Amino acid sequence: MTWASSENRYRDDKAFDACGLIGFIDTSGQLHSGARIASALDSMRERGNGLGAGFAAYGLYGELPDCYALHVMCQQEAQRLDLDTYLRRNLTVVHDEPIPHRPVPGIAGAPVLWRYFCRPSVELTEAEGDDLVVRHVMHLNSTQAGAFVFSSGKNMGVFKGVGHPSEIAEFYDIDAYRGYMWTAHNRFPTNTPGWWGGAHPFGLLDWSVVHNGEISSYGANRRYVEAHGYRCTMQTDTEVITYVADLLMRRHGIPAARAAQVMAAPLWEEIAMASLDEQRVLTALRQTYAPLLLNGPFSIILARNDEFMALTDRVRLRPLAVGVSGDRLIVSSELAAVHLLEPELDYTWTPMGGEAIIGRLGQRPTAPAEVLRSELYAREVYAHV
């Protein structure tokens, strides 16, 4: 019996999903406690069933910003020691320690949780270092039974497990962490068991991905990313989406907006109405990356160290609400959670299906032109009431 199947608490083969997700970026780089995002996520408690919740924070390891922070979970201490030996043989471990956590009623069977701050043992470029860490993470997660690396980025970390959002937040003391960008997820598993490693966010390097929905294109997506060196060991949509984003944006250097047009490609009818130059670009993307189109209902949030993106399928079969407040861009499955995270909002709107919502450090967010126009019109109307 695998670790994942042994933790399938309710022995469900399949359950229809709901899932709640929320995330934000403060484009000024200001750090925020995890308390408010934990509260906002817990307001969507009914979207999960206690089989997974988690958080990812960026900017929390400022004392070791150039080290890859590897968060690991192991079923037994002996398996952690095996993993420890592997890491020290292949990387330079600058510091390691248990991930702080505390007993919480309702959370049982917690694994051994540890974090390692590592550097490559030889001088490498940033791209070479990233590729090296990915190779080691893929190797460990596919060969080390009972051990799992669930976060591996610089100056960021994923904290997740089996439980409701409030339980996981208390377990890791999320309130004590501060970050300029957060993603969070409340899980209702669909095709895979609810276990500690399967909770969201899914992490690779500085990526954290949270997802609501079901990708019917999983097989085609998986075959394509595996042909490019990724190993899909978890059989989850979120894992494949993370590898798709990493391949497109990090390895191939495609901007976020164009990567979104691969994952949620415009319909051919929409492409035909674009300018000739845009038609050429969109057609080339569809022809080159056809196997990376994500089919099926989904809403996702993808984050990396300086960038944040939210996206739904082309017909928006899963909900997504957006809010802007000063330097902060917030997205969530529910508008109520956006208001709970930030009561004073400048704008709120619902994006179109396949429309990418993108935030970047140093670029103050704003609403789309049509939202600004409708807001201005509403203010003019109410000014005369």
C-alpha positions in Angstrom: 0.0 0.0 0.0 1.4 3.4 -1.0 1.7 6.3 1.4 -1.1 8.1 -0.5 -3.6 5.2 -0.4 -2.9 4.5 3.3 -4.1 8.0 4.1 -7.3 7.8 2.1 -9.3 8.5 5.2 -12.8 8.0 3.8 -11.8 5.3 1.2 -13.5 7.3 -1.5 -12.6 6.2 -5.1 -14.0 9.4 -6.5 -15.9 12.5 -5.2 -17.1 15.5 -7.2 -15.1 18.5 -6.3 -15.6 22.0 -5.0 -12.3 23.3 -3.6 -11.7 26.8 -2.4 -8.7 28.9 -3.5 -7.4 32.3 -2.7 -4.2 34.3 -3.3 -2.8 37.8 -3.4 0.3 39.7 -4.3 1.3 43.0 -2.7 3.2 44.6 -5.7 5.0 47.0 -3.4 6.7 44.0 -1.7 5.2 44.8 1.7 5.0 41.7 3.9 1.7 40.6 5.4 1.0 38.1 8.2 -0.7 34.8 7.2 -3.6 35.5 9.7 -5.9 37.2 7.2 -5.5 34.8 4.4 -6.0 31.9 6.8 -9.3 33.5 8.0 -10.4 34.2 4.4 -9.7 30.6 3.3 -11.5 29.3 6.3 -14.6 31.3 5.3 -14.8 28.8 2.4 -14.6 25.8 4.7 -17.6 24.1 3.1 -15.7 23.9 -0.2 -13.5 21.2 1.3 -14.0 18.1 3.3 -11.1 18.1 5.7 -8.8 16.1 3.4 -6.4 18.8 2.5 -5.5 22.5 3.0 -2.4 24.5 2.6 -0.6 27.8 2.2 2.4 29.2 0.3 4.2 32.4 1.3 6.8 34.4 -0.5 9.5 36.6 1.2 9.5 34.6 4.5 13.1 33.4 4.4 14.9 36.8 4.0 17.8 35.6 6.2 18.7 32.9 3.5 17.2 34.4 0.3 19.7 32.7 -2.0 19.2 29.2 -0.7 16.7 26.7 -2.1 14.4 26.0 0.8 13.5 22.3 0.6 10.4 21.4 2.7 10.2 17.6 3.1 7.8 15.2 4.7 8.6 11.6 5.6 6.6 8.8 7.1 9.4 7.8 9.5 12.6 9.4 10.9 14.6 6.6 9.2 13.3 7.8 5.8 14.3 11.4 6.7 17.8 10.3 7.5 18.0 8.5 4.1 16.9 11.7 2.4 19.3 13.7 4.5 22.2 11.6 3.3 21.1 12.1 -0.3 20.9 15.9 0.0 24.3 16.2 1.8 25.9 14.0 -0.9 24.5 16.1 -3.8 24.0 19.6 -2.5 25.5 22.0 0.1 23.2 22.1 3.1 23.6 25.5 4.7 21.1 24.9 7.5 18.4 22.4 8.4 15.7 22.2 11.1 12.3 20.7 11.8 9.4 22.7 10.3 7.8 24.2 13.4 4.3 22.7 14.1 2.2 21.9 17.1 -0.5 19.3 18.0 -4.0 20.3 16.9 -7.2 18.4 17.6 -8.5 16.9 14.4 -5.1 16.4 12.8 -3.8 12.9 13.1 -0.9 11.0 11.5 1.3 14.0 10.8 4.6 13.0 9.0 8.1 14.0 10.0 8.4 17.6 8.7 11.8 19.1 8.0 13.3 22.0 6.0 16.7 22.2 4.3 18.3 25.3 3.0 20.6 24.2 0.2 22.9 25.5 -2.5 24.5 23.7 -5.5 27.9 22.3 -4.5 29.6 24.0 -7.5 29.3 27.4 -9.1 26.3 27.4 -11.4 24.1 30.0 -13.2 20.7 30.5 -11.8 19.1 28.5 -14.7 21.6 25.7 -14.1 20.9 25.7 -10.4 17.2 25.5 -11.0 17.6 22.6 -13.4 19.8 20.8 -10.9 17.3 21.2 -8.1 14.4 20.0 -10.3 16.4 16.9 -11.2 17.0 16.1 -7.5 13.4 16.8 -6.5 12.1 14.5 -9.4 14.6 11.8 -8.4 13.7 11.9 -4.7 10.0 12.0 -5.2 10.0 9.1 -7.6 12.6 6.8 -5.8 12.5 7.6 -2.1 9.6 5.6 -0.7 8.0 7.3 2.3 9.7 10.6 1.6 8.4 13.6 -0.4 9.8 17.1 -1.2 6.8 19.4 -1.3 8.5 22.8 -1.6 11.9 23.7 -3.2 12.0 27.5 -4.0 14.1 30.4 -2.8 12.7 32.7 -0.1 9.3 30.9 -0.2 7.7 27.9 1.4 4.7 25.7 1.2 2.9 24.5 4.3 0.1 21.9 3.8 -1.5 18.8 5.2 -4.6 16.8 5.8 -7.2 18.9 7.7 -9.5 21.9 7.4 -7.9 25.3 6.7 -8.2 26.5 10.3 -6.5 23.3 11.5 -3.6 23.5 9.1 -3.2 27.2 9.9 -3.0 26.4 13.6 -0.8 23.4 13.0 1.9 25.4 11.2 1.2 28.7 13.1 0.6 30.4 9.8 -0.1 33.7 11.6 3.6 33.9 12.5 4.8 33.9 8.8 4.9 37.1 6.7 5.0 37.3 3.0 4.4 39.7 0.1 2.5 37.1 -1.8 0.3 34.2 -0.6 -1.6 31.4 -2.2 -3.9 29.1 -0.3 -6.3 26.2 -0.9 -9.0 24.2 0.7 -9.2 20.7 -0.9 -12.1 18.4 -1.9 -10.2 15.5 -3.6 -11.5 14.2 -6.8 -9.6 11.3 -8.4 -6.8 10.8 -5.9 -6.7 10.2 -2.1 -6.5 13.0 0.4 -3.0 12.7 1.9 -0.4 15.1 3.1 1.6 15.3 -0.1 -1.4 15.6 -2.2 -2.8 18.7 -0.5 -2.3 22.0 -2.3 -0.4 24.2 -3.0 1.8 22.0 -5.2 5.3 23.3 -5.3 8.3 23.1 -7.6 11.2 25.6 -7.3 9.5 28.9 -6.5 6.2 27.8 -8.1 3.1 27.3 -6.0 -0.1 26.2 -7.7 -3.6 25.9 -6.4 -6.4 24.4 -8.5 -10.1 23.9 -8.5 -11.6 21.6 -11.1 -10.8 18.6 -13.2 -8.5 18.4 -16.2 -9.8 16.0 -18.8 -6.6 16.6 -20.9 -4.4 15.1 -18.1 -3.1 12.2 -20.3 -2.0 14.4 -23.2 -0.5 17.0 -20.8 1.3 14.4 -18.8 2.9 12.7 -21.9 4.2 16.1 -23.2 5.8 17.2 -19.9 7.3 13.8 -19.3 8.9 13.9 -22.7 10.6 17.1 -21.4 12.1 15.4 -18.3 9.4 15.8 -15.7 8.2 12.8 -13.7 4.5 12.8 -12.8 4.4 10.7 -9.6 1.2 11.9 -8.0 -1.4 11.5 -10.8 -2.9 14.9 -10.0 -4.0 17.7 -12.3 -2.2 20.3 -10.1 1.2 18.5 -10.6 0.8 18.5 -14.3 -0.3 22.2 -14.4 2.8 23.1 -12.4 5.1 21.3 -14.8 3.3 22.9 -17.8 3.8 26.4 -16.3 7.5 25.6 -15.5 8.2 24.4 -19.0 6.5 27.3 -20.7 7.5 30.2 -18.5 10.8 29.2 -16.9 12.5 26.9 -19.4 11.0 28.3 -22.7 10.8 31.9 -21.5 7.3 32.5 -22.6 5.6 35.5 -20.9 2.7 34.8 -18.5 0.1 36.3 -20.8 1.2 34.1 -23.7 1.5 31.0 -21.5 -2.1 31.6 -20.5 -3.0 31.5 -24.2 -1.5 28.1 -24.4 -3.2 26.7 -21.3 -6.6 28.3 -22.1 -6.2 28.9 -25.8 -8.7 31.2 -27.5 -11.2 29.5 -29.7 -10.4 29.5 -33.5 -13.3 31.9 -34.0 -11.7 34.3 -31.7 -8.3 34.0 -33.3 -9.9 34.7 -36.7 -11.1 38.1 -35.4 -7.7 39.2 -34.2 -5.2 41.3 -36.1 -3.1 39.4 -38.7 0.1 39.7 -36.5 -1.9 38.4 -33.5 -3.4 35.6 -35.6 0.1 34.4 -36.5 1.3 34.4 -32.9 -1.8 32.6 -31.5 -1.8 30.1 -34.3 1.9 29.3 -33.7 1.2 28.8 -30.0 -1.6 26.4 -30.7 0.4 24.5 -33.3 3.5 24.3 -31.2 2.0 23.6 -27.8 -1.3 21.8 -28.7 -0.7 19.1 -26.1 -0.5 21.7 -23.3 -4.1 23.0 -23.8 -5.9 22.4 -20.5 -9.4 20.9 -21.2 -12.1 20.6 -18.7 -13.4 22.9 -15.9 -10.8 24.7 -13.9 -9.7 27.8 -12.0 -6.1 28.1 -11.0 -3.7 30.4 -9.3 0.0 30.2 -10.2 2.7 32.1 -8.3 6.4 32.4 -8.5 8.8 34.8 -6.8 7.9 38.0 -8.7 4.8 37.1 -10.5 1.2 36.0 -9.8 -1.4 34.7 -12.3 -5.0 33.4 -12.1 -6.8 31.7 -14.9 -10.0 29.9 -15.6 -11.0 27.6 -18.4 -12.3 29.2 -21.6 -16.0 29.0 -20.6 -15.4 29.7 -16.9 -16.9 26.5 -15.5 -15.2 27.2 -12.1 -15.6 30.5 -10.3 -13.1 33.2 -9.9 -13.5 36.7 -8.3 -10.9 39.5 -8.5 -10.3 42.5 -6.3 -7.8 45.4 -6.3 -6.9 47.5 -3.3 -4.0 49.9 -3.7 -0.9 47.8 -4.4 -2.7 44.5 -3.7 -4.3 42.2 -6.3 -6.5 39.5 -4.8 -8.3 36.5 -6.4 -10.5 33.9 -4.9 -13.2 31.3 -5.6 -15.6 33.6 -3.8 -16.0 37.4 -3.6 -16.9 37.2 0.1 -13.4 35.8 0.8 -11.8 38.7 -1.2 -13.7 41.2 1.0 -12.7 39.3 4.2 -9.1 39.5 3.2 -9.3 43.2 2.2 -12.5 45.0 3.3 -11.6 48.3 1.5 -11.5 47.4 -2.2 -11.0 49.8 -5.1 -12.5 47.5 -7.7 -14.0 44.0 -8.0 -14.9 42.0 -11.1 -15.4 38.6 -12.5 -12.9 37.8 -15.3 -14.0 36.3 -18.6 -13.3 32.6 -19.3 -9.6 32.2 -20.3 -8.7 35.7 -19.3 -5.4 35.8 -17.4 -5.2 38.0 -14.2 -1.6 38.9 -13.8 0.3 40.7 -11.0 4.0 41.5 -10.8 6.2 43.1 -8.2 6.8 46.7 -8.9 3.7 47.1 -11.1 0.7 48.6 -9.3 -2.4 46.6 -10.3 -5.5 48.1 -12.0 -8.8 46.9 -13.3 -9.4 46.2 -17.0 -10.6 49.2 -19.0 -14.2 47.9 -19.3 -14.4 47.6 -15.5 -13.0 51.1 -15.0 -15.6 52.4 -17.5 -18.5 50.7 -15.8 -17.3 51.9 -12.4 -17.1 55.5 -13.7 -20.6 55.3 -15.2 -22.0 53.9 -11.9 -20.4 56.7 -9.9 -21.9 59.3 -12.3 -25.3 57.8 -12.1 -25.3 57.5 -8.3 -24.0 61.1 -8.0 -27.3 62.3 -9.3 -29.5 60.1 -7.2 
